[in-house]
Every structure is written in C-alpha cells, then in structure tokens.
Amino acid sequence: MDNKHEWVRCKEDLVNAVSGLGFPKELGEEIAKNLGSPKAIRRMIGYLYNVRPKSAELIVDEMLAICSDIERFRDKKASEHANAIYNNVLNYGLKEEK
C-alpha cells in the first residue's frame, strides 16, 4: 500500500472512531492533522477503542501526549546521533581534507 492511501485510510479510521464515540467528525480530522503520521494515528485509534474517553478534553490530552512522545523520541535520536559524531571525533580526531 502506498503512503497516500495509508494516510487516507488511517485518517478515515480515526474520524470514524471519534464520531463513533459521539464526538464531531471535525475533531477527528483535526487530531489526524496534528498527529503527523499513520503510526501515531493508529496509536490514537487504539486509545479510543480501549479507553473509550467520555470527553473531548481526554481525547485532545491523549493526542498531546502522543505528540510529546514523538518529539521526545526525535530529540533522543538527534542526541544519539550527535553523541556518535562526538565520540568519533574523540576516537579518531578531526581529519583534514586536502
């Protein structure tokens, strides 16, 4: 399945899950925009089906928690990459290009 179809399918699944709990479809569409990836959307769908939140605030709070986790993961990976480069410089020094 190509990426565009995966996005569309995940977005539709999220909108259906949100509206199935009695909330407006627009809430689901905005949450899908903010999550940023099909994997994050699927994580949100899992939350909706398992927890069945009673308020829109709980849904938005979970969306923010997922976004925070994603940002923390990106920061961790960037830090690991910078640390690997730093260790490489410590171990092998700076090489001059000719």
A tleap script that builds the chain and sets N, CA, C and O, in Angstrom:
source leaprc.protein.ff14SB
mol = sequence {
  NMET ASP ASN LYS HIE GLU TRP VAL ARG CYS
  LYS GLU ASP LEU VAL ASN ALA VAL SER GLY
  LEU GLY PHE PRO LYS GLU LEU GLY GLU GLU
  ILE ALA LYS ASN LEU GLY SER PRO LYS ALA
  ILE ARG ARG MET ILE GLY TYR LEU TYR ASN
  VAL ARG PRO LYS SER ALA GLU LEU ILE VAL
  ASP GLU MET LEU ALA ILE CYS SER ASP ILE
  GLU ARG PHE ARG ASP LYS LYS ALA SER GLU
  HIE ALA ASN ALA ILE TYR ASN ASN VAL LEU
  ASN TYR GLY LEU LYS GLU GLU CLYS
}
set mol.1.N position { 0.847 -1.169 0.000 }
set mol.1.CA position { 0.000 0.000 0.000 }
set mol.1.C position { 0.895 1.236 0.000 }
set mol.1.O position { 1.859 1.320 0.761 }
set mol.2.N position { 0.562 2.182 -0.857 }
set mol.2.CA position { 1.398 3.377 -0.883 }
set mol.2.C position { 1.029 4.323 0.256 }
set mol.2.O position { -0.025 4.199 0.880 }
set mol.3.N position { 1.908 5.245 0.498 }
set mol.3.CA position { 1.817 6.120 1.665 }
set mol.3.C position { 0.537 6.953 1.675 }
set mol.3.O position { -0.078 7.127 2.728 }
set mol.4.N position { 0.132 7.467 0.522 }
set mol.4.CA position { -1.061 8.320 0.458 }
set mol.4.C position { -2.309 7.538 0.858 }
set mol.4.O position { -3.152 8.041 1.601 }
set mol.5.N position { -2.422 6.317 0.367 }
set mol.5.CA position { -3.587 5.502 0.712 }
set mol.5.C position { -3.582 5.132 2.192 }
set mol.5.O position { -4.636 5.067 2.825 }
set mol.6.N position { -2.404 4.892 2.736 }
set mol.6.CA position { -2.306 4.573 4.161 }
set mol.6.C position { -2.763 5.760 5.006 }
set mol.6.O position { -3.500 5.588 5.976 }
set mol.7.N position { -2.324 6.969 4.634 }
set mol.7.CA position { -2.752 8.172 5.346 }
set mol.7.C position { -4.267 8.326 5.301 }
set mol.7.O position { -4.907 8.574 6.323 }
set mol.8.N position { -4.830 8.178 4.115 }
set mol.8.CA position { -6.273 8.357 3.943 }
set mol.8.C position { -7.038 7.319 4.761 }
set mol.8.O position { -8.012 7.652 5.435 }
set mol.9.N position { -6.598 6.066 4.702 }
set mol.9.CA position { -7.273 5.008 5.452 }
set mol.9.C position { -7.196 5.257 6.958 }
set mol.9.O position { -8.195 5.127 7.665 }
set mol.10.N position { -6.017 5.611 7.437 }
set mol.10.CA position { -5.851 5.870 8.870 }
set mol.10.C position { -6.685 7.060 9.317 }
set mol.10.O position { -7.314 7.024 10.375 }
set mol.11.N position { -6.688 8.110 8.511 }
set mol.11.CA position { -7.491 9.292 8.850 }
set mol.11.C position { -8.972 8.930 8.916 }
set mol.11.O position { -9.666 9.333 9.849 }
set mol.12.N position { -9.456 8.176 7.939 }
set mol.12.CA position { -10.859 7.767 7.940 }
set mol.12.C position { -11.183 6.903 9.150 }
set mol.12.O position { -12.240 7.058 9.761 }
set mol.13.N position { -10.279 5.996 9.497 }
set mol.13.CA position { -10.485 5.148 10.672 }
set mol.13.C position { -10.552 5.984 11.948 }
set mol.13.O position { -11.371 5.718 12.828 }
set mol.14.N position { -9.690 6.995 12.046 }
set mol.14.CA position { -9.691 7.861 13.222 }
set mol.14.C position { -10.983 8.672 13.296 }
set mol.14.O position { -11.604 8.762 14.355 }
set mol.15.N position { -11.382 9.254 12.184 }
set mol.15.CA position { -12.615 10.044 12.156 }
set mol.15.C position { -13.805 9.162 12.540 }
set mol.15.O position { -14.683 9.590 13.289 }
set mol.16.N position { -13.831 7.942 12.030 }
set mol.16.CA position { -14.922 7.019 12.374 }
set mol.16.C position { -14.898 6.652 13.852 }
set mol.16.O position { -15.954 6.543 14.476 }
set mol.17.N position { -13.720 6.461 14.416 }
set mol.17.CA position { -13.607 6.128 15.835 }
set mol.17.C position { -14.082 7.284 16.703 }
set mol.17.O position { -14.794 7.081 17.687 }
set mol.18.N position { -13.685 8.496 16.333 }
set mol.18.CA position { -14.094 9.680 17.103 }
set mol.18.C position { -15.601 9.885 16.998 }
set mol.18.O position { -16.274 10.108 18.005 }
set mol.19.N position { -16.123 9.811 15.794 }
set mol.19.CA position { -17.567 10.011 15.627 }
set mol.19.C position { -18.362 8.862 16.242 }
set mol.19.O position { -19.494 9.061 16.685 }
set mol.20.N position { -17.784 7.670 16.273 }
set mol.20.CA position { -18.449 6.540 16.914 }
set mol.20.C position { -18.597 6.713 18.418 }
set mol.20.O position { -19.456 6.088 19.040 }
set mol.21.N position { -17.763 7.559 18.998 }
set mol.21.CA position { -17.871 7.856 20.431 }
set mol.21.C position { -18.816 9.030 20.696 }
set mol.21.O position { -19.024 9.421 21.845 }
set mol.22.N position { -19.385 9.587 19.626 }
set mol.22.CA position { -20.348 10.665 19.782 }
set mol.22.C position { -19.772 12.065 19.655 }
set mol.22.O position { -20.438 13.044 19.989 }
set mol.23.N position { -18.564 12.164 19.184 }
set mol.23.CA position { -17.936 13.472 19.003 }
set mol.23.C position { -18.012 13.875 17.537 }
set mol.23.O position { -18.202 13.020 16.672 }
set mol.24.N position { -17.867 15.165 17.246 }
set mol.24.CA position { -17.936 15.622 15.848 }
set mol.24.C position { -16.784 15.071 15.000 }
set mol.24.O position { -15.668 14.884 15.485 }
set mol.25.N position { -17.081 14.820 13.742 }
set mol.25.CA position { -16.056 14.324 12.818 }
set mol.25.C position { -14.908 15.315 12.673 }
set mol.25.O position { -13.765 14.918 12.445 }
set mol.26.N position { -15.213 16.612 12.806 }
set mol.26.CA position { -14.182 17.642 12.687 }
set mol.26.C position { -13.091 17.460 13.739 }
set mol.26.O position { -11.925 17.756 13.478 }
set mol.27.N position { -13.461 16.976 14.922 }
set mol.27.CA position { -12.468 16.716 15.964 }
set mol.27.C position { -11.485 15.651 15.490 }
set mol.27.O position { -10.275 15.795 15.668 }
set mol.28.N position { -11.997 14.597 14.894 }
set mol.28.CA position { -11.141 13.538 14.363 }
set mol.28.C position { -10.223 14.037 13.264 }
set mol.28.O position { -9.059 13.643 13.198 }
set mol.29.N position { -10.736 14.896 12.404 }
set mol.29.CA position { -9.922 15.438 11.319 }
set mol.29.C position { -8.794 16.315 11.855 }
set mol.29.O position { -7.668 16.246 11.363 }
set mol.30.N position { -9.088 17.132 12.853 }
set mol.30.CA position { -8.054 17.990 13.439 }
set mol.30.C position { -7.002 17.164 14.184 }
set mol.30.O position { -5.813 17.478 14.138 }
set mol.31.N position { -7.439 16.123 14.861 }
set mol.31.CA position { -6.490 15.258 15.568 }
set mol.31.C position { -5.568 14.574 14.562 }
set mol.31.O position { -4.363 14.480 14.792 }
set mol.32.N position { -6.121 14.101 13.457 }
set mol.32.CA position { -5.306 13.449 12.424 }
set mol.32.C position { -4.263 14.416 11.871 }
set mol.32.O position { -3.124 14.021 11.626 }
set mol.33.N position { -4.641 15.676 11.673 }
set mol.33.CA position { -3.690 16.680 11.170 }
set mol.33.C position { -2.534 16.872 12.146 }
set mol.33.O position { -1.382 17.009 11.736 }
set mol.34.N position { -2.848 16.881 13.433 }
set mol.34.CA position { -1.830 17.168 14.442 }
set mol.34.C position { -0.926 15.987 14.749 }
set mol.34.O position { 0.215 16.184 15.167 }
set mol.35.N position { -1.402 14.777 14.552 }
set mol.35.CA position { -0.595 13.616 14.928 }
set mol.35.C position { 0.604 13.420 14.010 }
set mol.35.O position { 1.688 13.073 14.480 }
set mol.36.N position { 0.431 13.633 12.724 }
set mol.36.CA position { 1.583 13.681 11.844 }
set mol.36.C position { 2.044 12.393 11.189 }
set mol.36.O position { 2.907 12.442 10.312 }
set mol.37.N position { 1.506 11.238 11.574 }
set mol.37.CA position { 1.919 10.006 10.897 }
set mol.37.C position { 0.848 8.936 11.076 }
set mol.37.O position { 0.098 8.958 12.052 }
set mol.38.N position { 0.779 8.001 10.131 }
set mol.38.CA position { -0.183 6.907 10.282 }
set mol.38.C position { 0.048 6.085 11.548 }
set mol.38.O position { -0.909 5.615 12.165 }
set mol.39.N position { 1.307 5.910 11.937 }
set mol.39.CA position { 1.604 5.143 13.145 }
set mol.39.C position { 1.015 5.843 14.374 }
set mol.39.O position { 0.428 5.189 15.237 }
set mol.40.N position { 1.167 7.152 14.456 }
set mol.40.CA position { 0.608 7.909 15.576 }
set mol.40.C position { -0.916 7.869 15.545 }
set mol.40.O position { -1.563 7.781 16.588 }
set mol.41.N position { -1.481 7.935 14.349 }
set mol.41.CA position { -2.940 7.864 14.221 }
set mol.41.C position { -3.440 6.509 14.689 }
set mol.41.O position { -4.449 6.430 15.390 }
set mol.42.N position { -2.741 5.432 14.308 }
set mol.42.CA position { -3.155 4.096 14.766 }
set mol.42.C position { -3.050 3.977 16.284 }
set mol.42.O position { -3.881 3.330 16.921 }
set mol.43.N position { -2.028 4.601 16.858 }
set mol.43.CA position { -1.891 4.599 18.317 }
set mol.43.C position { -3.084 5.308 18.961 }
set mol.43.O position { -3.609 4.851 19.976 }
set mol.44.N position { -3.505 6.417 18.371 }
set mol.44.CA position { -4.658 7.157 18.879 }
set mol.44.C position { -5.933 6.337 18.750 }
set mol.44.O position { -6.769 6.334 19.654 }
set mol.45.N position { -6.081 5.646 17.635 }
set mol.45.CA position { -7.260 4.800 17.434 }
set mol.45.C position { -7.306 3.707 18.499 }
set mol.45.O position { -8.370 3.415 19.044 }
set mol.46.N position { -6.159 3.103 18.797 }
set mol.46.CA position { -6.100 2.098 19.852 }
set mol.46.C position { -6.552 2.658 21.183 }
set mol.46.O position { -7.291 2.004 21.920 }
set mol.47.N position { -6.111 3.867 21.493 }
set mol.47.CA position { -6.539 4.526 22.724 }
set mol.47.C position { -8.056 4.706 22.730 }
set mol.47.O position { -8.718 4.401 23.723 }
set mol.48.N position { -8.598 5.197 21.628 }
set mol.48.CA position { -10.037 5.458 21.572 }
set mol.48.C position { -10.855 4.184 21.768 }
set mol.48.O position { -11.857 4.192 22.483 }
set mol.49.N position { -10.433 3.091 21.137 }
set mol.49.CA position { -11.186 1.846 21.252 }
set mol.49.C position { -11.023 1.188 22.622 }
set mol.49.O position { -11.957 0.561 23.124 }
set mol.50.N position { -9.848 1.326 23.225 }
set mol.50.CA position { -9.620 0.663 24.512 }
set mol.50.C position { -10.119 1.463 25.701 }
set mol.50.O position { -10.674 0.892 26.640 }
set mol.51.N position { -9.929 2.781 25.677 }
set mol.51.CA position { -10.293 3.612 26.827 }
set mol.51.C position { -11.719 4.145 26.709 }
set mol.51.O position { -12.410 4.301 27.715 }
set mol.52.N position { -12.156 4.424 25.489 }
set mol.52.CA position { -13.479 4.993 25.235 }
set mol.52.C position { -13.715 6.239 26.091 }
set mol.52.O position { -14.612 6.261 26.934 }
set mol.53.N position { -12.895 7.287 25.865 }
set mol.53.CA position { -12.989 8.503 26.685 }
set mol.53.C position { -14.364 9.152 26.585 }
set mol.53.O position { -15.044 9.067 25.562 }
set mol.54.N position { -14.748 9.798 27.669 }
set mol.54.CA position { -16.081 10.409 27.744 }
set mol.54.C position { -16.085 11.888 27.384 }
set mol.54.O position { -17.152 12.479 27.217 }
set mol.55.N position { -14.911 12.493 27.262 }
set mol.55.CA position { -14.885 13.923 26.932 }
set mol.55.C position { -13.853 14.201 25.836 }
set mol.55.O position { -12.886 13.463 25.650 }
set mol.56.N position { -14.104 15.292 25.126 }
set mol.56.CA position { -13.182 15.708 24.074 }
set mol.56.C position { -11.834 16.116 24.673 }
set mol.56.O position { -10.795 15.974 24.029 }
set mol.57.N position { -11.859 16.622 25.903 }
set mol.57.CA position { -10.620 17.025 26.566 }
set mol.57.C position { -9.685 15.842 26.761 }
set mol.57.O position { -8.472 15.977 26.595 }
set mol.58.N position { -10.234 14.687 27.111 }
set mol.58.CA position { -9.413 13.488 27.277 }
set mol.58.C position { -8.808 13.045 25.951 }
set mol.58.O position { -7.669 12.582 25.907 }
set mol.59.N position { -9.561 13.184 24.886 }
set mol.59.CA position { -9.065 12.818 23.558 }
set mol.59.C position { -7.913 13.745 23.156 }
set mol.59.O position { -6.871 13.290 22.685 }
set mol.60.N position { -8.117 15.034 23.347 }
set mol.60.CA position { -7.083 16.008 22.994 }
set mol.60.C position { -5.857 15.815 23.882 }
set mol.60.O position { -4.727 15.934 23.409 }
set mol.61.N position { -6.069 15.519 25.156 }
set mol.61.CA position { -4.951 15.281 26.064 }
set mol.61.C position { -4.109 14.096 25.595 }
set mol.61.O position { -2.880 14.156 25.641 }
set mol.62.N position { -4.753 13.026 25.146 }
set mol.62.CA position { -4.010 11.867 24.637 }
set mol.62.C position { -3.269 12.216 23.351 }
set mol.62.O position { -2.143 11.766 23.138 }
set mol.63.N position { -3.907 13.025 22.487 }
set mol.63.CA position { -3.235 13.453 21.263 }
set mol.63.C position { -1.962 14.232 21.609 }
set mol.63.O position { -0.917 14.025 20.993 }
set mol.64.N position { -2.056 15.121 22.590 }
set mol.64.CA position { -0.887 15.891 23.002 }
set mol.64.C position { 0.186 14.998 23.608 }
set mol.64.O position { 1.377 15.240 23.408 }
set mol.65.N position { -0.218 13.970 24.345 }
set mol.65.CA position { 0.750 13.034 24.921 }
set mol.65.C position { 1.470 12.257 23.825 }
set mol.65.O position { 2.678 12.039 23.909 }
set mol.66.N position { 0.745 11.843 22.813 }
set mol.66.CA position { 1.354 11.123 21.690 }
set mol.66.C position { 2.330 12.044 20.960 }
set mol.66.O position { 3.440 11.626 20.631 }
set mol.67.N position { 1.929 13.294 20.704 }
set mol.67.CA position { 2.818 14.254 20.044 }
set mol.67.C position { 4.066 14.492 20.878 }
set mol.67.O position { 5.163 14.613 20.332 }
set mol.68.N position { 3.911 14.560 22.189 }
set mol.68.CA position { 5.049 14.760 23.085 }
set mol.68.C position { 5.999 13.565 23.035 }
set mol.68.O position { 7.217 13.740 23.027 }
set mol.69.N position { 5.448 12.360 23.000 }
set mol.69.CA position { 6.283 11.159 22.892 }
set mol.69.C position { 7.078 11.146 21.595 }
set mol.69.O position { 8.255 10.784 21.581 }
set mol.70.N position { 6.432 11.539 20.517 }
set mol.70.CA position { 7.099 11.570 19.218 }
set mol.70.C position { 8.237 12.587 19.240 }
set mol.70.O position { 9.331 12.303 18.752 }
set mol.71.N position { 7.990 13.761 19.799 }
set mol.71.CA position { 9.018 14.795 19.880 }
set mol.71.C position { 10.179 14.350 20.763 }
set mol.71.O position { 11.341 14.591 20.437 }
set mol.72.N position { 9.862 13.701 21.878 }
set mol.72.CA position { 10.908 13.198 22.770 }
set mol.72.C position { 11.761 12.144 22.059 }
set mol.72.O position { 12.980 12.122 22.227 }
set mol.73.N position { 11.133 11.275 21.267 }
set mol.73.CA position { 11.853 10.260 20.508 }
set mol.73.C position { 12.779 10.913 19.479 }
set mol.73.O position { 13.926 10.497 19.316 }
set mol.74.N position { 12.276 11.933 18.789 }
set mol.74.CA position { 13.106 12.637 17.801 }
set mol.74.C position { 14.300 13.308 18.467 }
set mol.74.O position { 15.418 13.263 17.954 }
set mol.75.N position { 14.050 13.933 19.619 }
set mol.75.CA position { 15.148 14.570 20.359 }
set mol.75.C position { 16.178 13.542 20.796 }
set mol.75.O position { 17.380 13.795 20.729 }
set mol.76.N position { 15.713 12.393 21.241 }
set mol.76.CA position { 16.614 11.328 21.682 }
set mol.76.C position { 17.489 10.858 20.518 }
set mol.76.O position { 18.700 10.702 20.674 }
set mol.77.N position { 16.880 10.634 19.364 }
set mol.77.CA position { 17.629 10.181 18.195 }
set mol.77.C position { 18.633 11.239 17.739 }
set mol.77.O position { 19.749 10.896 17.348 }
set mol.78.N position { 18.261 12.503 17.781 }
set mol.78.CA position { 19.191 13.571 17.407 }
set mol.78.C position { 20.356 13.623 18.388 }
set mol.78.O position { 21.506 13.813 17.993 }
set mol.79.N position { 20.047 13.455 19.659 }
set mol.79.CA position { 21.107 13.455 20.680 }
set mol.79.C position { 22.043 12.266 20.496 }
set mol.79.O position { 23.259 12.415 20.611 }
set mol.80.N position { 21.494 11.095 20.212 }
set mol.80.CA position { 22.322 9.910 19.976 }
set mol.80.C position { 23.225 10.110 18.767 }
set mol.80.O position { 24.389 9.708 18.785 }
set mol.81.N position { 22.694 10.728 17.720 }
set mol.81.CA position { 23.480 10.978 16.514 }
set mol.81.C position { 24.627 11.948 16.811 }
set mol.81.O position { 25.766 11.722 16.403 }
set mol.82.N position { 24.310 13.027 17.525 }
set mol.82.CA position { 25.347 13.991 17.878 }
set mol.82.C position { 26.402 13.349 18.771 }
set mol.82.O position { 27.593 13.622 18.619 }
set mol.83.N position { 25.976 12.506 19.694 }
set mol.83.CA position { 26.910 11.818 20.578 }
set mol.83.C position { 27.816 10.869 19.795 }
set mol.83.O position { 29.007 10.764 20.088 }
set mol.84.N position { 27.258 10.182 18.802 }
set mol.84.CA position { 28.067 9.282 17.981 }
set mol.84.C position { 29.127 10.059 17.209 }
set mol.84.O position { 30.268 9.610 17.101 }
set mol.85.N position { 28.760 11.216 16.674 }
set mol.85.CA position { 29.734 12.045 15.955 }
set mol.85.C position { 30.810 12.545 16.912 }
set mol.85.O position { 31.997 12.524 16.588 }
set mol.86.N position { 30.395 12.990 18.080 }
set mol.86.CA position { 31.347 13.473 19.083 }
set mol.86.C position { 32.324 12.363 19.482 }
set mol.86.O position { 33.529 12.600 19.565 }
set mol.87.N position { 31.815 11.165 19.727 }
set mol.87.CA position { 32.675 10.037 20.078 }
set mol.87.C position { 33.634 9.698 18.950 }
set mol.87.O position { 34.790 9.349 19.192 }
set mol.88.N position { 33.157 9.800 17.726 }
set mol.88.CA position { 34.008 9.548 16.570 }
set mol.88.C position { 35.155 10.557 16.521 }
set mol.88.O position { 36.293 10.190 16.229 }
set mol.89.N position { 34.862 11.812 16.802 }
set mol.89.CA position { 35.904 12.840 16.829 }
set mol.89.C position { 36.893 12.556 17.957 }
set mol.89.O position { 38.102 12.693 17.771 }
set mol.90.N position { 36.386 12.161 19.122 }
set mol.90.CA position { 37.280 11.843 20.240 }
set mol.90.C position { 38.184 10.657 19.917 }
set mol.90.O position { 39.366 10.659 20.264 }
set mol.91.N position { 37.634 9.657 19.261 }
set mol.91.CA position { 38.399 8.447 18.972 }
set mol.91.C position { 39.369 8.605 17.810 }
set mol.91.O position { 40.475 8.066 17.843 }
set mol.92.N position { 38.956 9.346 16.781 }
set mol.92.CA position { 39.769 9.407 15.568 }
set mol.92.C position { 40.286 10.797 15.244 }
set mol.92.O position { 41.089 10.956 14.324 }
set mol.93.N position { 39.845 11.799 15.974 }
set mol.93.CA position { 40.292 13.168 15.717 }
set mol.93.C position { 39.613 13.757 14.503 }
set mol.93.O position { 38.842 13.090 13.813 }
set mol.94.N position { 39.906 14.991 14.259 }
set mol.94.CA position { 39.365 15.661 13.074 }
set mol.94.C position { 40.271 15.397 11.899 }
set mol.94.O position { 41.482 15.593 11.997 }
set mol.95.N position { 39.720 14.964 10.808 }
set mol.95.CA position { 40.509 14.693 9.613 }
set mol.95.C position { 40.475 15.930 8.730 }
set mol.95.O position { 39.412 16.490 8.464 }
set mol.96.N position { 41.637 16.343 8.286 }
set mol.96.CA position { 41.706 17.488 7.389 }
set mol.96.C position { 41.522 16.989 5.958 }
set mol.96.O position { 42.107 15.991 5.537 }
set mol.97.N position { 40.692 17.720 5.239 }
set mol.97.CA position { 40.500 17.395 3.833 }
set mol.97.C position { 41.533 18.136 3.001 }
set mol.97.O position { 41.852 19.293 3.275 }
set mol.98.N position { 42.053 17.463 1.982 }
set mol.98.CA position { 43.083 18.067 1.123 }
set mol.98.C position { 42.497 18.567 -0.144 }
set mol.98.O position { 43.216 19.105 -0.987 }
savepdb mol mol.pdb
quit
